[in-house]
Amino acid sequence: DMVMTQSPDSLAVSAGEKFTLSCKSSHSLLWDSDNKDYLTWYQQKPGQAPKLLIYWASTRASGVPWRSSGSDSGTDFTLAMSSLQAEDMVDYYSQYPWSCNSLWLFSGW
């Protein structure tokens, strides 16, 4: 079975700072047909549907600012966001289409 492990479980960050979230998969997420890692990152604000930030592990979705970036190294994936604003202090998910979501909860604003 596919297992997705996230770290850290939660973060305390302040405006202007940067955060990095990590996700490790137990198996490769690379699809041979197109040589892409099928990991996505979502941001979810209270009362709203999740918003796609990053797809194929490192490609920013349309309209997502440069402050957000994704990277991968084998089965290790990272979401980074810099110059944090109050609106960034929400929930973030990593997702592989055929596994459970991973969730980070932000606190300490």
N, C-alpha and C positions, 0 to 999 in steps of 0.2 A: 504494500500500500504506500501511496505517496504521503509523506509527512512534511509539513511546513513548520519551521521553527523561527520565531521572531525574537528579536532583542533590540532594546530593552523592553520590558513589559509596559513601562510608562516613563514619561520624561517631565522634568520641570524646566521650563525655558522662559526667557524674557524677550521683550521686543528688541529687535536688532541682532539677536543671536542667530546661530545656525543649529539645526538638528540633523542627525543622521539616524535612520532606521535600517536595520538589517534583517534579512530574511534568508534562511538557508533551507534548501529543499533536499530531500533524501535521494532524489533521482534527478537526472538531467531534465530540464524543461525545453531542451532544444529539439525542434522538429526538423528532421532531415529534409523534408520536402521544400522548405524555404530557408533553412539555416537561421532560424530566429528563435530566441528564447521567449516562450509564451507566458511571461509574467507581467501582470498589470498592477498599477498602484492607483488607489482611489482616495479621495478626500471626501469626508461626509460632515456637513454642518448640521446642527440640531434642526430637526423637522424637515430636512431636505433629503432628496435622493443622493446617493453617492455620485461624485463627479470624477470622471476619468482624468488622471494626471499624466500617467506614463503607460505606454504599451510597448510590447516587444522589449521589455526590461529597461530600455534607455531612450525611447522616442517620446518626446513631449506631445501631448494631445494639442489640438488646435486651441489657441487662446490661453494656454498655460504659460505663465511668465517664466523668464529665464531663471528666476530664483529657485525653481524646482528642477531637479535632475535625477536621473536614474542610471545605475551602472550595474554590471554583472561580471562575475569571474567564476566560470564553471557553474556550480550550484549555489553560489553566494551572491545575493542581490542586495542593492542598497538604494534607498531613497534619501536624498539630501535636499534641504531647503534652507536658504540663507536669507539674511535681512528680514527676520520674522516680523510679522505684523499681528495685531490682535486677532484678526480674522483667520489667521493660520492655526490658532489654538483649538483645534477640533480633532476629530477622529481620522485615522488613516488605516487603510487596509492594503494588504498585498493579496493578490489572487492569482491562482493558476486555475484555468477553467474547470479542471476535474478534481479539485480538492477543496477543503474547507478554507474559509477566509482566515487571515490573521489580522488582529486588531491591536492598535495602539491607542491608549487614552492619554490625553494631555492634561496636565494639571500644573498648578504652581504659578499661574499668570499673576 
